[in-house]
């Protein structure tokens, strides 16, 4: 083994061990509105789960808590009726005025809070548009709102990408990789979780690392794997009837129950209609397990291209082969049958096809 590789591996191991064993003190104090009797400190695991770590009783509208946690662990402080504050345990004191929405904290956490406020704009906009789509008076209006939702989500992911680039020297990037990694291809994600980054060994990186392992199954340059599927008329077909036959083929995974698929499908249709006469084909592979639901989905989505399915739902052999864990997802196969891109959504699909067909 190359000497430099050994040294790099040892350094990564030392860094990982150091981060796992080191602890930092948290010192939190603050003011709460009337009616709040306790304030809680909890650990945030992933994007949703919580585990209680500490609590403080409120006296005369004030609280204080102190303790130790693993260095740069992501935690939150708050209670029902309070706006929870999420932060990294970096050893710096924090003062929170819940009554007046004021926060005094370390430069790292101040920067993190700023990013969270930026992210909240997109989140709030998503829920506003989502509720509007449920009240839409027509399918046309609903489609227009869903297009706005897709644009909002795309802008949010682009912001996450920027934040990750700006924070390779601290742990903030690990937080935003949780949501952005699902929209990254193998090359982009591999660069984002390079072992030289400061946040490489942070627990928040576990999902992103698993995602990278999944993407290796459909890494660019690998030949596609053939499979037998069923068409709506009940006839069996193989992917090889289209893949490796001289066209660029998008294997697009979807399901009738998948709302994000509904939002993305108009984009796939638009690109298909634009490039199909140039050598572009789409194979829509449904992850449904009931044929009636699949056929209704085809009709509702109005897809004009080839439809295939194993009708095995989440037990699909093809999704296992390609490491598909969430949908929508896709693979772009070149005329020779090799994977040239994966998970192209929104403008990314159009951009890639414009590059391939030299049409901008």
N, C-alpha and C positions, 0 to 999 in steps of 0.2 A: 504493500500500500504506500502511496506517495506520502513523504514525510509531512508536507504542508497540510494534507488532508487529515492526518492523524492529529496534528497540532490544533487545527480548526475544530475537530470533533471534541478534543479534550477541553478546549476553551468553552465550547457550547455547553458541555456537561458541567463544568465549574459554574458557569453563569446560571444554569438551570437549578443546580443544587443550592447555590447561594440565595436565589430568589425564593426557593421553597422554604428555606430555614429562617431567613431573616424576618424579623418582626419590626413593626413601627407602632408608635403610640398614637392613639387618637384622643384628642382633647376637644370636646364639643360643648359649647354653652350657648344660651340664647333666650329669647323671649317668645312667648306664645300668646295667642288671643285668649280671652276669657272662655271658660268652659272646658279647656284642655287640661286633663289631670296627669297624663303621662306622655312621654316621648320615647320612641323605640328606635334602636339601631338594629338593622337587619342586613344580612348578606344577600346579594342578588346573584342568583345562579342562572346563567343564560340570560334571556331577555325577560323572563316572567317570574320564575320561582324565587321565593324568599325564605330565609331561615333566621329566626330571632337570635340576636347576639347579645344585646344589652338593653337596658331601659333606665329611665330617670323619672322620678316623681317631680311634678311641677309644684313649686312653692312661690307664692306671690307673683305668679306669672312668669317665673324663670325656671330654667332647668340646667343641669350640667352632668356630663358623663365623661369617664376617662377609662382607658384600658389599652390592650394591645391586640393587634391582629397581624396576619402575614402582610409583609410589605406590599403596598400597591393593590391590596385586595379591593374589589369594587363593593361598596356598601351603600346603604341608604339610611336616612334618618327622617322620622316623621310620625304621623298617626292619622287616624281618621279625622277629617276636618282640616288637616294641614297639607300644604303643598310639599310633598316629599322631596328631599335633596339627595341626589345620587353623587357619590364622590369616591376618589381613591384615597386609601389610607397611606399618607406620605409622611406622617410624623409632625405635620404643621397644625397648629391650633385652628379651630374653625368657630366662628360666631355667627349664629343665625337669628335674625329677627323675623319670625314667622308673621308677626302682626303687621309689619310694614314691608314685607317681601324684600329684605336686605340681607346680604351675605358677605362676610369677610373671611377670606380663605387664602390658601397658598397660590402662587402663580400658576402651578399645574392645574389645580382644581378650578381656578378662575377661568383659565383657558377652556377647560372641559365644560364648564357651565355655559360659556359663550357658544360653544358648538352645539350643546343640547338645545339652547334657545333657537338657534338657526334650524335645527332638525324639527323642532316643535311646529314651526311654521308650515312645513310640508305635511306633518302628521295631522295638524288641525285642518289643513286644506283638504286632505284625503277624506276625513270623516265628513266634512261639509259637503263635498262632491258626492260621496257615497250615499248620504241621506237624500241628496237631491235626485240621484239616479233612481232611488226607490219610489220617489214621488213624480217621476217623469210622466208627462201626459201622453207621450207617444214613443214608439220605438226609435224614431228619428232623434227625438230629444235625448232619449236614454243613450243612444249611440254616441251622440256629441259629448255628453257628460263623461261617458266611459273613456273617450279619447282624451279628455282633459285629465282624468284620473291617471291614465297611462303617462301623459306628459309630466304630470306632477311627480309620479313615482320615478320616472327617468331622471328628472332634475335632482331628486333627493339622493339617488344612488350616485350621481355625478358629484354631488357635494361630499358624500362619504368618501369617494375616491380621492378627492382633493385633501380632505382631512387626513386620510391615511398617508398620503405623500408628505404632508407637512409635519407628521409626527412619528417618523421612524426612530427618533431618539427618546421616545417616552411611551407610556402605556396607553395613551388615548386611542391610538390606532387600533389596538386590540378590541376596544369596545365597538368601533364602527365597522370593523371587519365582520362582526357577527351578522350584520344585515347585508353588507355589500358583497360578501364572498359568494353568495348565491347567484350573483350577476356577473361573476368574473370567469374567464376561461382559464385553462390550466396555466398558461404562460403568465398572465397577469397575477393570478393568485399565488403562484410559486414565487414571483418576485416580491409580493407583498409580505409573505411569511418566511422570507429568507432568514437563515439562522443568525445572520449578523445583526438583525434588528434588535433593538432593546427589548421589545415586547414579545419576542419569540416564545419564551417559556411561560408566559402569563396564562393562568387557567382559562381566561376568556378565549384563548386561541384554539381550544380543543375542537370546537365545531368546525372552524376554518381548516384545521389540519385534516379532519375527517373528510371534509369537502374536497380537499386536494387529492386525497387517496381515491375518492370516487371519480374525480376528473381524469385520473390516470387511465381509467378504463376506456375513456373516449378521447385520449390525447391526440392532438394534431399529428398527422403522419402515420397513424396506425390504419391498417386496412379495416373496413367495416366488417361486421360479423353477420353472416346470413341467418335468416330465420324464416319459418313458415307461419303465415297469418291468414286470417279469413277476411274475405270481402263481404260487403253487405248482402250480396246474392248467395252467400254460403260457399262460394268457390274458394279453394285454397290457393295462395300465391306465395312466392318467395321474394324477399327483398332484391335478390339477384336479377329479377326480371327487369328492374329499373337501375339499380346501383351497378356501377362499373360498365355501363352500356353506352358511354359516350356523352352523358349529360351530367350536369351538376344536380344532385338530388338532396333536398332538405327532408330529413326524417323528423317529422314534427309530432311530439308526444302531447296528447291532450285528453280530456274526458268531458262528458256531457255535464257533469256536476261541477266542473272547475270554472269558477268565475274569472280568475286571472286569465284563463285560456280564452274566455269569451272576449276579454278586453284586448288580447293580443291577436286573435284570429283575423280581424279586419286588416291588420298590418301584413300578415302572411298572405292573405288573398290579394292585396294590392301589389305586393312584390311578385307574386305568381303571375298575375295578369300582365305585369310590365315586362317580365323577363322570360315567360314561357316559350315564346317564339325564338329566343336566343339560345336555348339549350338548358332551360331550368325546369325541374320537376319537383313536385311536393308529394310526399307520402305521409298522409295524416294517420298516425298510429294511436288509436284510442286505448285508454287504460280502463275502459268500462268493463263490467263483468256481466251486464244484462244487455241482451241484444236490442230489446225495445228501447231502452234508454239511449243506447248508442245511435240507433236510427233516428230517434227524435232529435238528438244532438246534432246530427248531420244536417237535418232539415232546418233546425233553428239557426245554426251557424252559417248555413248557406255556402258551404265549402265546395268549390268547383273542381277539386283535384282528387287523386286516388285516396280511398279510405280503406284502412286495414285494422284488424284488431285480433288479439288472442282471446278476448273476452274472459280474461283471468283476473281482471282487476289488479290489485296490488301484488298478486302472485305472478305477474307477468314475467316470463323468462327473458324477454327482450330488455325490459327495464333493468333486470339484474345484470345482464351482460354488459350494458352500457353504464351502469351505476346511476340510473335515473331515480332520484329520491323525491323530487318535487316536480310539479308541472305548472306552467308550460316549460318544456325543454326541447331542444332540437340538436341535430347533428347535420352538418353540411358535408356531403361526400362528393369528391371530384369525379371527373369522367373515368378515371382509372380505378375508382373504388376506394380511395383513401380519404380519411377524415381530414378536412382542412379547417374546420371551425366547429365550435359547439356553443349552445346557449346564446344564439344571436337573437336579441329581442329589440323591438322598436327600431330606432334609427340605425342600430348596429347591423341589422340584417340588410337594410337598404344599402348602407355604406359598403358592406362586404360584396354584395352583388354588383354594385356599381364598379368596384375595383376589378372584379372578375371579368365583367363584360365591357369594361372600358367605357362606361356610360355615366357621365356626371353632368 
